[in-house]
Amino acid sequence: MAFEGLSEKLQSALGKLKGKGKVTEKDLKVALREVRLALLEADTNYKVVKDFVGRVRERALGQEVMESLTPGQQVIKIVRDEMTELMGSSANEVNLPSSPPGVIMLAGLQGSGKTTMAGKLAQKYKKENKTPLLVACDVQRPAAIKQLQVLGERLDVPVFSMGDKNSPVDIAKGALSQAKKNNNEVVIIDTAGRLHIDEELMEELQALNSEVSADEVLLVVDAMTGQDAVNVAETFNERLDISGVIMTKLDGDTRGGAALSVKAVTGKPIKFAGTGEKLDDLEVFHPDRMASRILGMGDALSLIEKAEESIDKEKAKEMEKKLRSQTFTLEDFLEQLQQIKSMGPIDQMMDMIPGMAGNKKLKNMSVDESELVKIEAIIQSMTREERFDPSIINSSRKKRIAKGSGTRVQDVNKLLKQFENMKKMMKQLGKMDKKGMQKKMGNLPFMS
């Protein structure tokens, strides 16, 4: 889970200030010492940590906290604001020209995920009804061209290639000519990398950029390499004057130091975050939302956006009517589960719900995604009649369903009971207070 270690430590440190009627200088010193240690353990740049803690201390000792009715909460707000500022203040989208084609050049070390990222960006722009062109300028790595061509086929996006015998500059010139001819609106150039930064790599990238005059030069770095990612970003920026950073594997980065440091060190914003292996797993990087996630405040806006992307609005309205009229069937239940799965990993969604991320009280309530797979298999092993009327499922039918889904009769019984409980819960939902709702959450099939 992204930033899990850092998130827990920061919430623990700042949680001690919550509810305090007065925050003394001693209270603040203790809390900020823990914050400092948490950030350093997360592999955040030392100077960045020092400056960050200094700014928080200065503001927290000022009037905005001392005269506040909720000083503890005010300190947490200051930490959130300063963390947002640290990561870039606001989202920085890619700047494409009004007259196409816009050119995006990807740079980075070998293994940082440039080629896959080229595919993810092509997918993003295709969804936005733009016409992307992928350009294979990595003539160094064996199979790089083939990898990009395979991605292009999967996405139904054209790939421009001249093999590995031509220079990247000649390939880029040819690609721009074709893009203008075919009215491609976005040209995404995949470049070569090395295992380390060297003069030859930099000269090649500089020559390439000089030829294409890229609108965006985006550096792709692996978030899990921590301070190494920041050092790479600093060097590339000095030589290439990058316009922004794309962080891959942010979903697996439990520390978070790279994301917190890169903007302060290079002055260039993180524009996108890779959050998984699928071509859809690419998010615009929102510093304010990320700061809220880290501090356990959730990220409702991103959750809503994911839901809007993944869930059919008309089907959602229809589902609501069925739930309220008690005509909700196992067929509908299966469809609902599939829509939830399409939004991404459940634990990532939980992180976006305010109060859920890092909440120790919720540690015993684990999210089991394998349970979703099991439920799907059981429902798919039922006949259409059984899905619409579960009351007809007797013991012999249960044995057949269990065998067909590779599960046990007990699992089938458990699902049927959970389904009935869910129907009852939805019936009572309108009358239920918040506390009662939370108690009933345990009956959902993917919560245990």
C-alpha positions as CSV (number, residue, x, y, z in Angstrom):
1,M,0.0,0.0,0.0
2,A,1.4,3.4,-0.9
3,F,3.0,5.3,1.9
4,E,1.7,2.8,4.5
5,G,4.7,3.0,6.8
6,L,5.0,6.8,6.7
7,S,1.2,7.2,7.0
8,E,1.0,5.1,10.2
9,K,3.9,6.9,11.9
10,L,2.7,10.4,11.0
11,Q,-0.9,9.6,12.2
12,S,0.5,8.2,15.4
13,A,2.6,11.3,16.1
14,L,0.0,13.8,15.2
15,G,-2.9,11.8,16.8
16,K,-1.5,12.7,20.2
17,L,-2.4,16.3,19.6
18,K,-6.0,15.7,18.7
19,G,-8.5,16.9,21.2
20,K,-6.0,18.8,23.2
21,G,-7.5,22.1,24.5
22,K,-4.0,23.6,24.5
23,V,-0.9,22.6,22.6
24,T,2.2,23.5,24.5
25,E,5.6,24.1,23.0
26,K,6.7,20.9,24.7
27,D,3.8,18.9,23.1
28,L,4.8,20.4,19.7
29,K,8.5,19.5,20.1
30,V,7.7,15.9,20.9
31,A,5.2,15.5,18.0
32,L,7.6,17.2,15.5
33,R,10.5,15.0,16.6
34,E,8.4,12.0,15.7
35,V,7.4,13.6,12.4
36,R,11.0,14.3,11.6
37,L,12.0,10.7,12.3
38,A,9.1,9.3,10.3
39,L,10.1,11.4,7.3
40,L,13.7,10.4,7.5
41,E,12.8,6.7,7.9
42,A,10.7,7.1,4.7
43,D,13.9,8.0,2.9
44,T,13.0,11.7,2.5
45,N,15.8,14.0,1.6
46,Y,17.5,15.3,4.8
47,K,17.4,19.0,3.8
48,V,13.8,18.7,2.7
49,V,12.9,17.2,6.1
50,K,14.8,20.0,8.0
51,D,13.0,22.8,6.0
52,F,9.6,21.1,6.3
53,V,9.8,20.7,10.1
54,G,11.1,24.2,10.5
55,R,8.1,25.7,8.5
56,V,5.6,23.6,10.5
57,R,7.2,24.6,13.8
58,E,7.2,28.3,12.9
59,R,3.5,28.3,11.9
60,A,2.4,26.1,14.8
61,L,4.0,28.4,17.3
62,G,2.2,31.3,15.8
63,Q,-1.2,32.8,16.5
64,E,-3.1,30.5,14.1
65,V,-2.6,27.6,16.6
66,M,-2.3,29.3,19.9
67,E,-5.5,31.3,19.5
68,S,-7.4,28.4,17.8
69,L,-10.3,26.6,19.6
70,T,-9.0,23.3,18.3
71,P,-5.2,23.7,18.4
72,G,-4.4,20.0,17.9
73,Q,-6.5,19.9,14.7
74,Q,-4.9,23.2,13.6
75,V,-1.4,21.7,13.8
76,I,-2.5,18.7,11.7
77,K,-4.0,21.1,9.1
78,I,-0.6,23.0,9.0
79,V,1.2,19.7,8.4
80,R,-1.2,18.8,5.6
81,D,-0.8,22.3,4.0
82,E,3.0,22.2,4.2
83,M,3.1,18.6,2.8
84,T,0.8,19.7,-0.1
85,E,3.2,22.6,-0.8
86,L,6.2,20.3,-0.6
87,M,4.8,18.0,-3.3
88,G,3.8,20.9,-5.6
89,S,0.8,22.7,-4.3
90,S,-1.6,21.7,-7.1
91,A,-1.9,19.2,-9.9
92,N,0.2,19.9,-13.0
93,E,-1.3,18.5,-16.1
94,V,0.7,18.0,-19.3
95,N,0.7,21.2,-21.4
96,L,-0.1,20.3,-25.0
97,P,-0.1,23.1,-27.7
98,S,-3.4,24.3,-29.2
99,S,-2.2,23.4,-32.7
100,P,-1.3,19.7,-32.8
101,P,0.7,17.6,-32.7
102,G,1.9,17.9,-29.1
103,V,5.1,16.1,-28.4
104,I,5.8,14.2,-25.1
105,M,9.3,12.8,-24.7
106,L,9.9,10.2,-22.0
107,A,13.3,9.9,-20.5
108,G,14.8,7.8,-17.7
109,L,17.1,5.0,-16.7
110,Q,16.7,1.5,-18.1
111,G,14.1,-0.5,-16.1
112,S,12.2,2.6,-14.9
113,G,9.2,1.6,-16.9
114,K,9.3,4.1,-19.8
115,T,7.9,1.8,-22.5
116,T,5.0,0.7,-20.4
117,M,4.4,4.4,-19.4
118,A,4.3,5.3,-23.1
119,G,1.4,2.8,-23.4
120,K,-0.4,4.2,-20.4
121,L,-0.2,7.7,-21.7
122,A,-1.5,6.6,-25.1
123,Q,-4.4,4.9,-23.3
124,K,-5.1,8.1,-21.4
125,Y,-5.2,10.3,-24.5
126,K,-7.2,7.8,-26.5
127,K,-9.9,7.9,-23.7
128,E,-9.9,11.6,-24.0
129,N,-10.7,11.2,-27.7
130,K,-7.3,12.3,-28.9
131,T,-5.3,10.4,-31.5
132,P,-1.9,9.4,-30.1
133,L,1.1,8.1,-32.0
134,L,3.7,6.0,-30.2
135,V,7.3,6.4,-31.4
136,A,10.0,3.7,-30.9
137,C,13.2,5.7,-30.4
138,D,14.8,3.1,-28.0
139,V,17.3,1.4,-30.4
140,Q,19.6,0.2,-27.6
141,R,17.5,-2.2,-25.6
142,P,16.8,-5.6,-27.2
143,A,13.0,-6.1,-27.8
144,A,12.1,-2.5,-26.8
145,I,10.6,-1.8,-30.3
146,K,8.7,-5.1,-30.2
147,Q,7.4,-4.3,-26.7
148,L,6.0,-0.9,-27.9
149,Q,4.5,-2.5,-31.0
150,V,2.7,-5.1,-28.8
151,L,1.3,-2.3,-26.6
152,G,0.2,-0.4,-29.7
153,E,-1.7,-3.5,-30.9
154,R,-3.4,-3.9,-27.6
155,L,-4.5,-0.3,-27.5
156,D,-5.2,0.0,-31.3
157,V,-2.7,2.9,-31.4
158,P,-0.3,3.3,-34.3
159,V,3.5,2.8,-33.5
160,F,6.1,4.6,-35.7
161,S,9.3,2.6,-36.0
162,M,12.3,2.5,-38.4
163,G,14.0,-0.5,-36.8
164,D,17.1,-0.4,-34.6
165,K,19.6,0.6,-37.3
166,N,18.6,4.3,-37.7
167,S,19.4,7.1,-35.2
168,P,16.8,8.2,-32.7
169,V,16.9,11.7,-34.3
170,D,16.0,10.3,-37.7
171,I,13.2,8.2,-36.3
172,A,11.8,11.2,-34.4
173,K,11.9,13.4,-37.5
174,G,10.1,10.6,-39.5
175,A,7.5,10.3,-36.7
176,L,6.7,14.0,-36.6
177,S,6.2,14.0,-40.4
178,Q,3.8,11.1,-40.2
179,A,1.9,12.6,-37.3
180,K,1.3,15.8,-39.2
181,K,0.2,13.8,-42.3
182,N,-2.2,11.6,-40.3
183,N,-3.4,14.3,-37.9
184,N,-2.1,12.6,-34.8
185,E,-2.7,15.0,-31.9
186,V,-0.2,13.6,-29.4
187,V,3.2,12.1,-30.2
188,I,4.7,10.0,-27.4
189,I,8.4,9.3,-27.8
190,D,9.9,6.3,-26.0
191,T,13.7,6.8,-25.6
192,A,16.6,4.6,-24.6
193,G,17.9,4.4,-21.1
194,R,21.0,3.1,-19.4
195,L,21.6,1.2,-16.2
196,H,23.3,4.4,-15.0
197,I,23.6,8.1,-16.1
198,D,26.4,8.6,-18.6
199,E,27.5,11.2,-21.1
200,E,26.4,9.2,-24.2
201,L,22.9,8.9,-22.9
202,M,22.6,12.6,-22.1
203,E,24.0,13.7,-25.4
204,E,21.5,11.4,-27.3
205,L,18.6,12.8,-25.3
206,Q,19.7,16.4,-25.8
207,A,20.1,15.9,-29.6
208,L,16.6,14.2,-29.7
209,N,14.9,17.0,-27.8
210,S,16.7,19.6,-29.9
211,E,15.3,18.1,-33.0
212,V,11.6,17.6,-31.8
213,S,11.4,20.6,-29.4
214,A,9.2,18.5,-27.1
215,D,6.3,20.3,-25.4
216,E,6.9,18.0,-22.4
217,V,10.1,16.2,-21.3
218,L,8.9,13.8,-18.6
219,L,11.3,11.8,-16.5
220,V,10.1,8.3,-15.5
221,V,11.5,7.2,-12.2
222,D,10.8,4.2,-9.9
223,A,9.3,5.5,-6.6
224,M,10.6,2.4,-4.8
225,T,14.2,3.4,-5.3
226,G,13.7,6.2,-2.8
227,Q,16.5,8.8,-2.7
228,D,18.2,7.2,-5.8
229,A,15.1,8.4,-7.8
230,V,15.5,11.9,-6.5
231,N,19.2,11.9,-7.4
232,V,18.4,10.7,-10.9
233,A,15.8,13.4,-11.2
234,E,18.2,16.1,-10.1
235,T,20.9,15.0,-12.7
236,F,18.5,14.6,-15.6
237,N,17.0,18.0,-14.8
238,E,20.4,19.7,-14.8
239,R,21.2,18.3,-18.2
240,L,17.8,18.1,-19.9
241,D,15.7,20.7,-18.1
242,I,12.8,18.2,-17.7
243,S,9.2,19.6,-17.4
244,G,8.0,17.1,-14.9
245,V,8.3,13.6,-13.3
246,I,6.2,10.5,-13.6
247,M,6.6,8.1,-10.6
248,T,6.1,4.5,-11.4
249,K,5.3,1.8,-8.7
250,L,3.8,4.4,-6.4
251,D,1.3,1.8,-5.2
252,G,4.1,-0.4,-3.9
253,D,6.1,2.4,-2.2
254,T,5.4,2.0,1.5
255,R,8.0,4.7,2.4
256,G,7.1,7.7,0.1
257,G,10.4,9.7,0.5
258,A,10.9,10.1,-3.3
259,A,7.4,11.6,-3.8
260,L,8.0,14.0,-0.9
261,S,11.4,15.1,-2.0
262,V,11.5,15.3,-5.8
263,K,9.7,18.6,-6.2
264,A,11.7,20.4,-3.5
265,V,15.0,19.1,-4.9
266,T,14.4,19.6,-8.7
267,G,11.8,22.4,-8.7
268,K,9.8,20.2,-11.2
269,P,6.4,18.7,-10.3
270,I,5.3,15.1,-10.3
271,K,2.7,15.1,-13.1
272,F,1.6,11.4,-13.1
273,A,1.7,8.4,-10.8
274,G,1.8,4.8,-11.9
275,T,-0.4,2.9,-9.5
276,G,-0.3,-0.7,-10.9
277,E,0.6,-2.9,-13.8
278,K,-2.5,-2.4,-15.9
279,L,-2.6,0.2,-18.7
280,D,-5.4,2.0,-16.9
281,D,-3.3,2.3,-13.7
282,L,-2.2,5.9,-14.2
283,E,-3.3,8.9,-12.1
284,V,-2.8,12.6,-12.4
285,F,-0.7,13.5,-9.3
286,H,-2.7,15.7,-6.9
287,P,-0.4,16.9,-4.0
288,D,-3.4,18.0,-1.9
289,R,-5.1,14.6,-2.2
290,M,-1.9,12.7,-1.6
291,A,-1.2,14.7,1.6
292,S,-4.7,13.9,2.8
293,R,-4.2,10.2,2.1
294,I,-0.9,10.1,4.0
295,L,-2.5,11.8,7.0
296,G,-5.5,9.4,7.0
297,M,-8.0,12.1,5.9
298,G,-9.0,10.1,2.8
299,D,-9.3,11.3,-0.8
300,A,-13.0,11.4,-1.6
301,L,-12.5,13.3,-4.8
302,S,-10.3,10.6,-6.3
303,L,-12.7,7.9,-5.1
304,I,-15.7,9.7,-6.8
305,E,-13.6,10.1,-10.0
306,K,-12.8,6.4,-10.0
307,A,-16.5,5.5,-9.5
308,E,-17.6,7.8,-12.3
309,E,-15.0,6.2,-14.6
310,S,-15.9,2.7,-13.7
311,I,-19.6,2.6,-12.8
312,D,-22.4,3.0,-15.3
313,K,-24.7,5.8,-14.0
314,E,-27.9,4.4,-15.5
315,K,-27.1,0.9,-14.0
316,A,-26.4,2.5,-10.7
317,K,-29.8,4.2,-10.6
318,E,-31.5,1.0,-11.6
319,M,-29.6,-0.9,-8.9
320,E,-30.7,1.7,-6.3
321,K,-34.3,1.2,-7.3
322,K,-34.0,-2.6,-7.0
323,L,-32.4,-2.3,-3.6
324,R,-35.1,-0.1,-2.3
325,S,-37.9,-2.2,-3.7
326,Q,-36.3,-5.5,-2.5
327,T,-36.0,-6.9,-6.1
328,F,-32.2,-7.1,-5.9
329,T,-31.0,-10.5,-7.2
330,L,-27.8,-12.4,-7.1
331,E,-27.4,-11.5,-10.8
332,D,-27.4,-7.9,-9.7
333,F,-25.1,-8.6,-6.9
334,L,-22.6,-10.2,-9.3
335,E,-22.8,-7.2,-11.6
336,Q,-22.2,-4.9,-8.6
337,L,-19.1,-6.8,-7.5
338,Q,-17.7,-6.7,-11.0
339,Q,-18.1,-2.9,-11.1
340,I,-16.4,-2.6,-7.7
341,K,-13.5,-4.7,-8.9
342,S,-13.1,-2.5,-12.0
343,M,-12.4,0.5,-9.8
344,G,-9.1,-1.1,-8.6
345,P,-7.8,-2.9,-5.5
346,I,-10.1,-2.6,-2.6
347,D,-7.3,-1.6,-0.2
348,Q,-6.5,1.4,-2.4
349,M,-10.2,2.5,-2.3
350,M,-10.3,2.1,1.5
351,D,-7.3,4.5,1.7
352,M,-9.5,7.1,0.0
353,I,-12.2,6.9,2.6
354,P,-11.7,9.5,5.3
355,G,-10.7,7.9,8.6
356,M,-10.1,4.5,7.1
357,A,-6.4,4.7,6.1
358,G,-4.1,3.8,8.9
359,N,-6.9,3.6,11.4
360,K,-5.8,1.1,14.0
361,K,-9.3,0.3,15.1
362,L,-9.9,-1.0,11.5
363,K,-6.8,-3.2,11.4
364,N,-8.8,-6.3,12.4
365,M,-11.3,-5.6,9.6
366,S,-9.2,-6.9,6.7
367,V,-10.2,-6.6,3.0
368,D,-10.0,-9.9,1.3
369,E,-10.0,-9.6,-2.4
370,S,-9.8,-13.4,-2.9
371,E,-13.3,-13.5,-1.3
372,L,-14.6,-11.4,-4.2
373,V,-13.2,-14.0,-6.7
374,K,-14.8,-16.8,-4.7
375,I,-18.2,-15.1,-4.6
376,E,-18.0,-14.5,-8.4
377,A,-17.2,-18.1,-9.0
378,I,-20.1,-19.3,-6.9
379,I,-22.7,-17.0,-8.5
380,Q,-21.4,-17.9,-12.0
381,S,-21.9,-21.6,-11.2
382,M,-25.6,-21.0,-10.5
383,T,-28.4,-21.3,-13.1
384,R,-30.2,-18.1,-14.1
385,E,-33.2,-19.3,-12.2
386,E,-31.2,-19.7,-9.0
387,R,-29.6,-16.3,-9.3
388,F,-33.1,-14.7,-9.6
389,D,-34.6,-16.8,-6.8
390,P,-32.1,-18.1,-4.3
391,S,-34.9,-19.6,-2.2
392,I,-35.0,-22.6,-4.6
393,I,-31.4,-23.6,-3.8
394,N,-31.7,-26.8,-1.8
395,S,-28.9,-29.1,-0.5
396,S,-28.4,-30.9,-3.8
397,R,-28.2,-27.7,-5.7
398,K,-25.7,-26.3,-3.2
399,K,-23.4,-29.4,-3.7
400,R,-23.6,-28.9,-7.5
401,I,-22.8,-25.1,-7.2
402,A,-19.9,-25.8,-4.8
403,K,-18.4,-28.4,-7.1
404,G,-18.8,-26.2,-10.2
405,S,-17.1,-23.2,-8.4
406,G,-14.3,-25.2,-6.8
407,T,-15.6,-24.2,-3.3
408,R,-17.3,-25.8,-0.4
409,V,-21.0,-26.1,0.5
410,Q,-20.2,-23.9,3.6
411,D,-19.0,-21.2,1.2
412,V,-22.3,-21.3,-0.7
413,N,-24.2,-21.1,2.5
414,K,-22.1,-18.2,3.7
415,L,-22.8,-16.3,0.5
416,L,-26.5,-16.9,0.6
417,K,-26.6,-15.7,4.2
418,Q,-24.5,-12.6,3.4
419,F,-26.8,-11.8,0.5
420,E,-29.9,-12.0,2.7
421,N,-28.2,-9.8,5.3
422,M,-27.3,-7.3,2.7
423,K,-30.9,-7.1,1.5
424,K,-32.1,-6.5,5.0
425,M,-29.4,-3.9,5.6
426,M,-30.4,-2.0,2.5
427,K,-34.0,-2.1,3.6
428,Q,-33.1,-0.6,6.9
429,L,-30.6,1.9,5.6
430,G,-32.9,4.8,5.5
431,K,-33.8,4.4,9.2
432,M,-30.3,3.6,10.4
433,D,-27.9,6.0,12.2
434,K,-24.2,6.2,11.4
435,K,-23.2,3.9,14.3
436,G,-25.7,1.2,13.2
437,M,-24.4,1.5,9.6
438,Q,-20.8,0.9,10.7
439,K,-21.9,-2.2,12.7
440,K,-23.7,-3.7,9.7
441,M,-20.6,-3.1,7.4
442,G,-19.2,-6.4,8.7
443,N,-21.8,-8.3,6.8
444,L,-20.5,-7.2,3.4
445,P,-18.9,-10.1,1.6
446,F,-15.5,-8.7,1.1
447,M,-15.1,-7.5,4.8
448,S,-14.0,-10.0,7.4
